[in-house]
Amino acid sequence: MSEISKTQRLPMRPRSRERLLIVGDGPVARALAAALQAADVAPLRWWRRAEAPLPPADVVVLAVRDEAIGEMAAACMARVDDEVTPPILLHCAGALPAEEAFAGLKRRPLGVGVVHPLRALAGGEADAQLAGVVFAVEGDEPGREAALRLVERVGGVPLVLEAAQLPRYHAAAALVSNHAVALVDAGVELLASVGLDRGQATAALAALLASTAANLQRVGLPDALTGPIARGDVAVVARHLLALR
């Protein structure tokens, strides 16, 4: 049991009556809320600009920026009466262990956990399609159980991790997602230098990247490699290196 929750031996509410609150209005919060709605789960919602007080809940998912987790967790706990069983707090920051994120709380939650979707969420309509998506799950026992229930409800695939494993997990996600975007930006610069409109270049390279992702899904590694690297064409690779100078 975690340092945060070990002092409490309070009863868990029946799952059928569990009230779920999602705090935040960014892409992750909206995707989780929409996926839960599609699964016939009606989560409560709250964000800073909402014209209403924080509603009470049994499980609170803090889908906010990393630096806001502590502040919003404290705000949630401040609304809990001493006689009431406190909520379980989950956050969606994939590199931040639950114990560390909630260490500064004066009021103690029933449990703490992490639930992080391994998916690039940028506010698109398809963001809510979380069935089959891997979710990192970490935390104490009540926190893990609450996170696993959420993942099950949206049809995700749980990856239960220890706190020390989260940074490597999250680095893998950033390496593939954000670095791919950076590579496309570099490719757009190259295509723009030979006269292609930047919008057209972005669309063309996005389609190329989509075909690469499809190949990875279909044939895996290393068979998804194509072009001169796959052929071992040293002369073409040398031309690339000269062009990139």
Salt bridges, closest charged atoms under 4 A:
GLU3 OE1 - LYS6 NZ 2.90
GLU18 OE2 - ARG149 NH2 2.45
GLU18 OE1 - ARG153 NH1 3.29
ASP25 OD1 - ARG45 NH2 3.07
ASP58 OD1 - ARG13 NH1 2.54
ASP58 OD1 - ARG19 NH2 3.21
GLU67 OE2 - ARG65 NE 2.72
GLU71 OE1 - ARG48 NH2 3.12
ASP82 OD1 - ARG107 NH2 3.37
ASP185 OD1 - ARG198 NH2 3.71
GLU189 OE2 - ARG198 NH1 2.74
ASP233 OD2 - ARG231 NH2 3.88
